[in-house]
Amino acid sequence: MNIRLATLTTSLGIALSFGASGQSNTSEIELPSLNFNRLKDYVSADLFYTHDFISNSGGAKTGARNIGALDIYIESDLSKYSSVQGEFMAHYIHINQNDTRAAIGDAQGASNIDMPAQIDRVVDLWYQQNWNDNLKTLVGIHDISTEFDFTESSVGFLNSSFGISAELSALGLSIYPMTSVGTRTQYDFTDELSLKTGFYNTNVGDEKTYRSFHTGMGTNEGYVHISELAHARDDQKVALGVWNFTKSQEKLGANGQANTYGSFALYEKQIGNHIWAFGRYGWANPTVSSIQSNAAAGIVYRGIFQRKKTNDEVGLGLSSVHFSRQHLKNIAIEENSSTSPNETAYEAYYQFKPMNILSLRPDVQYIANPSGINKIKNAWAVGFRTVVEL
C-alpha cells in the first residue's frame, strides 16, 4: 500500500511539473559516471556522537543518568555527477537504553535522545526527485520533524517538545528515532511561499523492532496525512498545518472509535543581528489524544561571547501541555492521585564550541506538574550535553 501511495504521489508530481512549466521535461538521463578518486565530491558522510548527563531532584525518582546517541549520515546530490535531478539520504542511529522520562515522570521528555530501550535502526532512507525549480517529491523512510512543525531557532533545547509539538509526538508518528515509510511532496509557489504534503505509515514499530530495519510496509493500520503552508525568508517564518489519520482510533476511556486529527501554527522571527524568538501551538482531538494541546515559546541569543555567531548561544524557553479531560480521569484511577490539567517545562541552556568538532551545552529545566499527576513532585533536571562531530 505504501508503494502504491508513493507511486500515486510521484505521478501527481510529474503532472504538476508539466502543468507548471507548460512543456514536457522529458530528456535523456545520463547515468552516473563516478571517479572513485573523487568519491568525497559525490557522497558526504557525517558522524555525530551525542552524550547527555542528566541529574534530577524531585519527580518520580531522583537520580543521575547518562544517555548516548550515535548518528551516521550519508548524503548524495546526484545532480553533481549526472543529469538526474535527485538527492539521496541514509541516516542510522544507535541510542543506549536509559529511561529518563520514567524517572522524572514527565510527559514531554527532558532529553530528546532518551529512550526506554536500546535503539539500533535506520531513521532516514529516502530519495527525493527534484522535478523542476518548484516541485519536489520524496519517497522512503523519513523523519517528519525535520520539515513539518519545525522552527530552526528552537533546535538547541534539550526538551523534546521544542523539536516538534508534544501532541504530535504522543501519537507515535514518524518522528526521530522511530520512523516509518512515507512520501512528501513540496511545491514552491514563490521563493518564500511553499506547500508541503505528506503521507506516512502509522506503524513505526514497537519494542520488537527497536533494533531492526523497520519500514511499516505491509500493515493495515492506515496512514497519517500532514500538510503545511509556510511563508519563510531569512529572518522570519510563519506556518500553518493540519493533519489527520486515515483510520479511526480507539477513544480514550470509552467504547468505539473516533477520527484523529489536529492542527498547528508557528512563528519565528529574527530581532536585530543576534536574537531569535519563536512561538508554536498545536492541538489534537481530545477524544483520542492524551495531550490536547501544546504551547511553546522561547528566545535565543547567538554570538554572546564567541565572535562567530554560530559558535555560541543562550536560550530561554517554556513548553506547556494541556491534557485531555478523559486522559486525566484515566490517570486519576490508575495512579490513585488527584491531577492537574497542565505540565509545564521551563528550560535555559548555554551552548559553546571550544573547537570545531566539539559542542558543549550546560542545561537546566524545571518541570511543573509532571504528567499532571499531583503525587509526583515538581522536578529540577540539570543536564550537560556533549556533541562530537566528525
C-alpha positions as CSV (number, residue, x, y, z in Angstrom):
1,M,0.0,0.0,0.0
2,N,2.8,2.4,0.8
3,I,4.4,1.7,-2.6
4,R,1.1,2.3,-4.4
5,L,0.6,5.6,-2.5
6,A,4.2,6.7,-3.2
7,T,3.7,5.9,-6.9
8,L,0.4,7.9,-6.9
9,T,2.1,11.0,-5.4
10,T,5.1,10.7,-7.8
11,S,2.7,10.6,-10.7
12,L,0.9,13.6,-9.4
13,G,4.2,15.4,-9.1
14,I,5.1,14.7,-12.7
15,A,1.7,16.0,-13.9
16,L,2.1,19.1,-11.8
17,S,5.5,19.8,-13.1
18,F,4.3,19.6,-16.6
19,G,1.5,22.0,-15.9
20,A,3.8,24.4,-14.1
21,S,6.3,24.6,-16.9
22,G,3.9,24.4,-19.8
23,Q,6.0,21.9,-21.6
24,S,7.4,18.4,-21.3
25,N,10.6,18.0,-19.3
26,T,11.5,14.7,-21.0
27,S,15.2,14.3,-21.7
28,E,17.8,11.6,-21.9
29,I,19.1,10.6,-18.5
30,E,22.8,10.5,-18.2
31,L,23.8,7.6,-15.8
32,P,26.2,8.5,-13.1
33,S,29.9,8.2,-14.1
34,L,31.9,8.1,-11.0
35,N,35.6,8.7,-10.5
36,F,36.3,6.8,-7.3
37,N,39.3,9.0,-6.5
38,R,36.8,11.9,-6.1
39,L,34.2,9.9,-4.2
40,K,34.0,12.6,-1.5
41,D,32.8,15.1,-4.1
42,Y,29.8,12.8,-4.8
43,V,28.9,11.5,-1.3
44,S,29.2,13.2,2.1
45,A,29.3,11.3,5.3
46,D,28.9,12.8,8.8
47,L,29.1,11.2,12.2
48,F,27.8,12.7,15.4
49,Y,28.1,11.3,19.0
50,T,25.8,13.0,21.5
51,H,26.1,12.4,25.2
52,D,23.6,13.7,27.8
53,F,24.2,13.7,31.5
54,I,21.0,14.5,33.4
55,S,20.5,14.6,37.1
56,N,17.1,15.3,38.6
57,S,15.7,16.1,42.0
58,G,12.0,15.7,42.6
59,G,10.0,13.9,40.0
60,A,9.1,10.2,40.3
61,K,12.6,9.0,41.2
62,T,15.7,11.1,42.0
63,G,19.0,10.2,40.3
64,A,21.6,10.8,37.6
65,R,21.7,9.2,34.2
66,N,23.9,9.0,31.1
67,I,22.4,8.8,27.6
68,G,24.5,8.3,24.5
69,A,23.4,8.5,20.8
70,L,25.4,7.8,17.7
71,D,24.1,9.3,14.4
72,I,25.6,8.5,11.0
73,Y,24.5,10.4,7.9
74,I,25.3,9.6,4.3
75,E,24.0,12.0,1.6
76,S,24.4,12.5,-2.1
77,D,23.3,15.0,-4.6
78,L,23.1,13.1,-7.9
79,S,22.9,16.3,-10.0
80,K,26.6,16.9,-9.2
81,Y,27.7,13.9,-11.3
82,S,24.8,13.1,-13.6
83,S,21.7,14.6,-15.2
84,V,19.5,13.0,-12.5
85,Q,18.0,15.9,-10.5
86,G,17.7,14.0,-7.3
87,E,19.0,13.6,-3.8
88,F,19.6,10.6,-1.5
89,M,20.0,10.3,2.3
90,A,20.6,7.5,4.7
91,H,20.6,8.1,8.5
92,Y,21.4,5.3,11.0
93,I,21.2,5.7,14.8
94,H,22.3,3.9,18.0
95,I,20.9,5.0,21.3
96,N,21.7,3.2,24.6
97,Q,18.9,2.4,26.9
98,N,18.1,5.0,29.6
99,D,14.6,5.9,30.6
100,T,15.0,9.4,32.0
101,R,11.3,10.2,31.3
102,A,10.2,7.4,33.5
103,A,12.5,8.6,36.3
104,I,11.3,12.2,36.1
105,G,7.7,11.2,35.4
106,D,7.1,13.9,32.8
107,A,5.1,13.6,29.6
108,Q,7.3,15.8,27.3
109,G,10.8,14.3,27.8
110,A,13.7,16.2,29.4
111,S,16.1,14.8,26.8
112,N,15.2,14.4,23.1
113,I,17.5,11.4,22.7
114,D,16.1,9.4,25.7
115,M,14.6,6.0,25.0
116,P,13.3,3.2,27.3
117,A,15.2,0.6,25.3
118,Q,18.3,0.4,23.1
119,I,17.7,1.6,19.6
120,D,19.6,0.4,16.5
121,R,17.8,1.3,13.3
122,V,17.6,3.4,10.1
123,V,15.8,6.6,10.8
124,D,16.0,8.1,7.2
125,L,16.4,6.2,3.9
126,W,14.9,8.3,1.2
127,Y,15.2,9.6,-2.4
128,Q,14.0,13.0,-3.5
129,Q,13.3,13.8,-7.1
130,N,13.5,17.5,-8.0
131,W,11.2,17.7,-11.0
132,N,11.9,21.4,-11.5
133,D,12.6,24.6,-9.6
134,N,9.2,24.4,-7.9
135,L,8.3,20.8,-7.3
136,K,10.0,18.0,-5.3
137,T,8.8,14.5,-4.3
138,L,10.4,12.4,-1.6
139,V,9.8,8.7,-1.1
140,G,11.2,6.4,1.6
141,I,11.8,6.3,5.4
142,H,11.5,9.9,6.6
143,D,11.6,11.8,9.8
144,I,8.7,14.4,9.6
145,S,10.1,16.5,12.4
146,T,12.9,17.7,10.1
147,E,10.3,19.5,7.9
148,F,6.9,19.8,9.5
149,D,6.1,21.9,12.6
150,F,9.7,22.9,12.6
151,T,11.4,26.0,14.0
152,E,15.1,26.3,13.4
153,S,15.8,28.6,16.3
154,S,14.4,26.0,18.9
155,V,16.7,23.1,18.0
156,G,19.2,23.9,20.8
157,F,16.8,23.0,23.6
158,L,17.0,19.5,25.1
159,N,13.4,19.1,25.9
160,S,11.6,17.1,23.2
161,S,8.7,19.5,22.9
162,F,10.9,22.2,21.4
163,G,11.7,19.9,18.5
164,I,8.1,19.1,17.5
165,S,4.8,19.6,19.3
166,A,4.0,17.1,22.1
167,E,0.5,16.3,20.8
168,L,2.1,15.0,17.6
169,S,4.9,13.0,19.2
170,A,2.5,11.5,21.7
171,L,0.6,9.9,18.8
172,G,3.6,7.9,17.7
173,L,4.1,9.4,14.3
174,S,7.2,9.0,12.1
175,I,9.4,11.1,14.3
176,Y,13.1,10.6,15.4
177,P,14.1,8.0,16.5
178,M,11.0,5.9,15.5
179,T,10.2,6.5,11.8
180,S,8.3,4.8,9.0
181,V,7.9,4.8,5.3
182,G,6.1,7.7,3.7
183,T,6.1,10.2,0.8
184,R,6.3,14.0,0.8
185,T,5.6,16.4,-2.0
186,Q,6.7,20.1,-1.8
187,Y,5.5,22.8,-4.2
188,D,7.1,26.3,-4.0
189,F,4.7,28.9,-5.3
190,T,7.4,31.6,-4.9
191,D,10.9,31.8,-3.2
192,E,9.1,32.4,0.1
193,L,5.7,30.6,-0.1
194,S,5.6,26.8,-0.1
195,L,3.2,23.9,0.5
196,K,4.3,20.5,1.8
197,T,2.0,17.4,1.9
198,G,3.0,14.0,3.2
199,F,1.5,10.6,3.8
200,Y,3.3,8.3,6.3
201,N,2.6,4.8,7.6
202,T,1.3,5.0,11.2
203,N,3.1,1.8,12.2
204,V,6.5,3.0,13.4
205,G,7.2,-0.3,15.2
206,D,7.5,-1.3,18.9
207,E,9.9,-2.9,21.3
208,K,10.4,-5.8,18.9
209,T,11.7,-3.5,16.2
210,Y,13.8,-1.1,18.2
211,R,16.9,-3.0,17.0
212,S,15.9,-3.8,13.4
213,F,15.3,-2.4,10.0
214,H,11.7,-1.5,10.2
215,T,9.6,0.2,7.5
216,G,6.0,-0.5,8.5
217,M,5.3,-1.7,4.9
218,G,2.5,-4.3,4.5
219,T,0.5,-3.2,7.6
220,N,-3.2,-2.3,7.6
221,E,-3.0,0.3,10.3
222,G,-3.5,3.2,7.9
223,Y,-1.6,6.4,7.3
224,V,-1.3,9.9,8.6
225,H,-1.7,12.8,6.3
226,I,0.1,16.1,7.2
227,S,0.2,19.4,5.2
228,E,1.9,22.7,6.0
229,L,1.7,26.0,4.3
230,A,4.7,28.2,5.1
231,H,5.9,31.6,4.3
232,A,9.6,31.8,5.1
233,R,12.5,34.1,4.4
234,D,16.0,34.5,6.0
235,D,14.7,36.5,9.0
236,Q,11.2,35.1,9.6
237,K,8.9,32.1,9.2
238,V,5.1,31.7,9.5
239,A,3.4,28.3,9.0
240,L,0.0,26.7,9.4
241,G,-0.5,23.0,9.3
242,V,-3.2,20.3,9.5
243,W,-3.0,16.5,9.9
244,N,-5.3,13.5,10.2
245,F,-5.3,9.7,10.4
246,T,-6.8,7.8,7.5
247,K,-8.3,5.3,10.0
248,S,-10.2,5.9,13.2
249,Q,-8.5,5.3,16.5
250,E,-9.8,3.9,19.8
251,K,-11.4,6.5,22.1
252,L,-9.9,7.3,25.5
253,G,-11.8,5.5,28.2
254,A,-14.8,4.8,26.1
255,N,-16.1,2.2,23.6
256,G,-15.9,2.9,19.9
257,Q,-13.6,4.8,17.7
258,A,-13.2,8.4,16.6
259,N,-11.3,10.4,14.0
260,T,-7.8,11.5,14.9
261,Y,-6.9,15.0,13.6
262,G,-5.3,18.2,14.6
263,S,-3.7,21.4,13.6
264,F,-0.6,23.6,14.4
265,A,0.7,27.1,13.9
266,L,4.2,28.5,14.3
267,Y,6.1,31.8,14.1
268,E,9.8,32.6,14.4
269,K,11.5,36.0,13.9
270,Q,15.0,37.3,13.9
271,I,15.2,40.5,16.0
272,G,18.3,42.5,15.2
273,N,21.6,40.7,14.5
274,H,21.7,38.3,17.3
275,I,18.3,37.4,18.7
276,W,15.7,34.9,17.5
277,A,12.2,34.4,19.0
278,F,9.8,31.6,18.3
279,G,6.3,30.5,19.3
280,R,4.3,27.4,18.4
281,Y,0.8,26.0,19.2
282,G,-0.6,22.6,18.4
283,W,-4.0,21.0,19.0
284,A,-5.3,17.4,18.7
285,N,-8.8,15.9,19.1
286,P,-9.0,15.2,22.8
287,T,-11.4,12.2,22.3
288,V,-8.4,10.1,21.2
289,S,-5.3,12.1,22.2
290,S,-4.0,12.1,25.7
291,I,-2.4,15.6,25.0
292,Q,-5.0,18.0,23.8
293,S,-2.6,20.9,23.1
294,N,0.9,22.1,23.4
295,A,2.1,25.7,23.5
296,A,5.8,26.5,23.3
297,A,7.8,29.8,23.1
298,G,11.3,30.9,23.6
299,I,14.1,33.3,22.8
300,V,17.7,32.6,21.6
301,Y,20.7,35.0,21.6
302,R,23.6,33.9,19.3
303,G,27.1,35.2,19.5
304,I,27.0,36.3,23.1
305,F,30.7,35.6,23.9
306,Q,32.4,34.0,20.9
307,R,32.9,36.2,17.9
308,K,31.4,33.8,15.4
309,K,27.6,33.8,15.9
310,T,27.2,30.1,15.2
311,N,29.7,29.1,17.9
312,D,27.8,30.0,21.0
313,E,24.2,30.8,22.0
314,V,22.0,31.1,25.1
315,G,18.3,30.0,25.1
316,L,15.3,30.5,27.3
317,G,12.0,28.8,26.7
318,L,8.9,27.2,28.1
319,S,6.6,24.4,26.8
320,S,3.2,23.7,28.4
321,V,1.0,20.7,27.5
322,H,-2.8,20.5,28.3
323,F,-4.0,17.0,28.9
324,S,-7.4,15.9,27.7
325,R,-10.2,15.5,30.3
326,Q,-10.7,11.8,29.7
327,H,-7.0,11.1,30.0
328,L,-6.9,12.8,33.4
329,K,-9.8,10.7,34.5
330,N,-8.0,7.5,33.5
331,I,-4.7,8.7,35.2
332,A,-6.5,9.5,38.4
333,I,-7.8,6.0,38.6
334,E,-4.6,4.3,37.5
335,E,-2.3,6.4,39.8
336,N,-4.8,6.8,42.7
337,S,-3.9,10.5,42.7
338,S,-5.5,13.9,42.0
339,T,-4.5,15.5,38.7
340,S,-3.6,18.9,37.2
341,P,-4.6,19.8,33.6
342,N,-1.1,21.1,32.6
343,E,2.5,20.1,32.7
344,T,5.0,23.0,32.0
345,A,8.7,22.7,31.3
346,Y,10.9,25.8,31.7
347,E,14.4,25.5,30.2
348,A,17.6,27.5,30.0
349,Y,20.8,26.5,28.2
350,Y,24.2,27.9,27.0
351,Q,25.9,26.3,24.1
352,F,29.5,26.9,23.0
353,K,32.2,25.4,20.8
354,P,35.7,25.2,22.2
355,M,36.7,23.6,18.9
356,N,35.1,23.0,15.5
357,I,34.3,19.3,16.3
358,L,33.1,19.8,19.8
359,S,30.0,21.4,21.2
360,L,29.2,21.7,24.9
361,R,25.8,22.6,26.3
362,P,25.0,23.0,30.1
363,D,21.2,23.0,30.6
364,V,18.7,23.3,33.4
365,Q,15.0,22.5,33.4
366,Y,12.2,22.9,35.9
367,I,9.1,20.7,35.2
368,A,5.9,21.7,37.0
369,N,3.2,19.1,37.5
370,P,4.9,16.2,35.7
371,S,2.3,14.3,33.7
372,G,-0.4,16.1,35.5
373,I,-0.1,13.7,38.5
374,N,-0.2,15.6,41.7
375,K,1.6,12.9,43.8
376,I,4.7,13.4,41.6
377,K,6.8,16.2,42.9
378,N,7.9,19.1,40.6
379,A,11.3,18.3,39.3
380,W,14.6,20.1,38.6
381,A,16.7,18.5,35.8
382,V,20.3,19.7,35.4
383,G,21.9,18.4,32.2
384,F,25.1,18.7,30.2
385,R,25.1,17.8,26.5
386,T,28.4,17.0,24.7
387,V,28.3,16.6,20.9
388,V,31.3,15.4,18.9
389,E,31.1,15.9,15.1
390,L,33.4,14.0,12.7
